[in-house]
Amino acid sequence: KRLLDLVLKHIPRSTRVFWITDATELLYGKPPKRIQIGNESLLSPAYIYRMNVRMLDILKPYLVNEKFNMFGFVNLFNMSVTRDHWHRDPHHYKPIWTSNVMRVFLSTLCAD
């Protein structure tokens, strides 16, 4: 929410803003990291997915109102969770990942 507030305050509405979600973290046999949210304990991939959904819920009023010139993007969690072979390690991706993300981003950007 703080980042959204900064964007609304400092970025001119004539600037196109693309909101990009986070990709997954693969566990690769290491002990799963748990993140506590209230009474819930989530594995890090589940936490990342939940935060992506939460972010888009917060942004929805701005994404559907063309006055704000804001755009969503594909959920990178969904794009990365099924592509183990695109991962170099739990946090880093191979060049094929970057190529595919950029291809989708540029096709979105140039859709007008």
N, C-alpha and C positions, 0 to 999 in steps of 0.2 A: 504493500500500500504506500510506503514511503517513496519508493521509486516512482510510482504513478503520480504522486503529489508533486514530485520534482519535475517530472515531464510536463505536467499540466501547467506548472508555474513558469518554467524556463524555456520550453521548446515552443516556437511559434506554431500555430495550428496549420500553417501552410506546409509544414514539414511532415512527410509521411513517416509514421512510426510503426515498425513491425515488432510485435512481441513474439519472442521465440522461447519455447519451453525447454526444460532440461532433458537430457538423454538419461538413460538408465546407467546404473553401476552394476557391473557383473561381479559375482562373488568368486568365481574361479576356485572353488574349494577352500577358500579362506573362511574363518569363522564369520558368520553373518553379523554385521553391525546392526544393533537395534537402536531405534530412536524412540524416545518416550514423548507421547503427546497426551497430556492429561493422564487418564487411566489406561491408555492404550500404548502398547509397545509394538512398533512396526519394524520390519526389516527395511534397510535403506532403499531398495528398489520400490517397495510399496509406499514409503514416505515420499520419494521423488514423484511418483505417479499422483499421489494425493495432493502434493503441493502444486503440480501442474494444473490439476483440475480446479483447485482453489484459486490459483492465479487467473485462470480464464473466467471463473465465476465473478471475480472482482472486476475484471476488464470488460465483461459483456456489455454493460451500458455504453461504454466508449467505443467498442468495436461495431455496434449496430447503429451508432449515430454518426453519420458521415461528416458532421461538423468537426469532429475530433481528428479525422484523418489518421485513424489508428487501424491496424490490421493484425489479425491473428496469423498463426502459421501452423503447419502440421505439428502434431504432438510428437516431438523427437523421442520421447520415451517409447511410444508405440513403434516408431521407426527403428529404434535401436535394440529393443528387447528381443526381437526375433532374429537378429543378425550377429550371432556370436563370432562368426568368422570375420566380421568387420572390426573387431576389438583387438587392440595390441595387448592390453592388460585391462584391469577393471576400470580404469579411468581414462585411458587414451585409445584413440581410434586409428586405424590404418587410413591411408590416403583415399581408399574407395569410399569411406564414410564421408569425408569432406566433399568429395566429388559429387556424391549423390545428394547431400544436403544442399550444396550450392546449386545443383541443377534444379531441384525443387524450388529453392528460394528464387532463383532467377526467372523460372517460369511463372512464379507467382507475381514477382515484381513487374514482369513484362506483359502481364495478362491484359493490361488496359489497352 
